[in-house]
Amino acid sequence: MESKDMIQDRVRARDAAMRLLNRLTAGAAVSAVVGVGLLGAIGAYTIPGTASTSAASTSTSTASSSSSTSSSSGLQTSTTPVTSSSSSGVAVSGGS
């Protein structure tokens, strides 16, 4: 049979391993949260088409800033008015 000293040594070794595992788990969780935050900040910073809040852009007229926004995002304005109809709906898929 094992002596009490050998059993106590195994218990201490198991407890030390569990403390190490708990610290590693907490470190991995904190690292994951920081990594997601960092990637989110980088993504938000690099997405094109966001509005600028500088004093120079706020002093320009709204017509010129709206035209520069639509041209920089690749969208074209339409002069066709929006109308409504009472006919049944039509599903359209695809197209270019």
C-alpha positions as CSV (number, residue, x, y, z in Angstrom):
1,M,0.0,0.0,0.0
2,E,1.0,3.6,-0.5
3,S,2.2,5.5,2.5
4,K,0.4,8.7,3.6
5,D,3.3,10.8,2.4
6,M,3.1,9.5,-1.1
7,I,-0.6,10.1,-1.2
8,Q,-0.2,13.7,0.1
9,D,2.5,14.3,-2.6
10,R,0.1,13.2,-5.3
11,V,-2.7,15.4,-3.9
12,R,-0.4,18.4,-3.8
13,A,0.8,17.7,-7.4
14,R,-2.8,17.4,-8.6
15,D,-3.8,20.7,-6.8
16,A,-0.8,22.5,-8.4
17,A,-1.7,21.2,-11.8
18,M,-5.3,22.3,-11.4
19,R,-4.2,25.8,-10.3
20,L,-2.0,26.0,-13.4
21,L,-4.8,24.8,-15.6
22,N,-7.2,27.4,-14.1
23,R,-4.7,30.2,-14.7
24,L,-4.1,29.1,-18.3
25,T,-7.9,28.9,-18.9
26,A,-8.4,32.4,-17.5
27,G,-5.5,33.7,-19.6
28,A,-6.9,32.2,-22.8
29,A,-10.3,33.7,-22.1
30,V,-8.9,37.2,-21.5
31,S,-6.7,36.9,-24.6
32,A,-9.7,35.9,-26.7
33,V,-11.7,38.9,-25.5
34,V,-8.8,41.3,-26.1
35,G,-8.3,39.7,-29.6
36,V,-11.9,40.1,-30.6
37,G,-11.9,43.7,-29.4
38,L,-8.7,44.4,-31.3
39,L,-10.0,42.9,-34.5
40,G,-13.3,44.8,-34.1
41,A,-11.4,48.1,-33.7
42,I,-9.2,47.4,-36.7
43,G,-12.2,46.4,-38.8
44,A,-14.1,49.6,-37.8
45,Y,-11.1,51.7,-38.5
46,T,-10.5,50.2,-42.0
47,I,-14.1,50.1,-43.3
48,P,-14.4,52.6,-46.1
49,G,-17.3,55.0,-46.4
50,T,-17.6,56.1,-42.8
51,A,-18.4,59.8,-42.1
52,S,-15.7,62.2,-41.1
53,T,-16.2,64.4,-38.1
54,S,-13.5,67.0,-38.8
55,A,-14.3,70.7,-38.8
56,A,-13.5,71.1,-42.5
57,S,-16.2,68.5,-43.6
58,T,-18.9,70.0,-41.4
59,S,-18.3,73.5,-42.8
60,T,-18.9,72.3,-46.4
61,S,-22.4,72.4,-47.9
62,T,-24.7,69.4,-47.6
63,A,-25.1,69.1,-51.4
64,S,-21.4,68.7,-52.0
65,S,-20.9,66.3,-49.1
66,S,-23.9,64.1,-50.2
67,S,-22.6,64.0,-53.8
68,S,-19.1,63.1,-52.6
69,T,-20.5,60.4,-50.3
70,S,-22.6,58.8,-53.1
71,S,-19.7,58.8,-55.5
72,S,-17.2,57.4,-53.0
73,S,-19.5,54.5,-52.1
74,G,-20.2,53.7,-55.8
75,L,-24.0,54.4,-55.5
76,Q,-25.8,56.4,-58.1
77,T,-28.8,58.6,-57.3
78,S,-32.0,58.0,-59.1
79,T,-34.4,60.7,-60.4
80,T,-37.3,58.2,-60.7
81,P,-39.9,59.0,-58.1
82,V,-41.0,56.2,-55.7
83,T,-44.6,55.2,-56.3
84,S,-46.9,52.6,-54.7
85,S,-49.3,50.2,-56.3
86,S,-52.1,47.9,-55.0
87,S,-51.2,44.9,-57.1
88,S,-50.0,41.6,-55.6
89,G,-46.3,41.2,-54.8
90,V,-43.8,39.7,-57.2
91,A,-40.7,37.9,-56.1
92,V,-37.5,38.7,-58.1
93,S,-34.2,36.9,-57.7
94,G,-30.9,37.4,-59.4
95,G,-30.3,40.1,-61.8
96,S,-27.5,42.5,-62.3
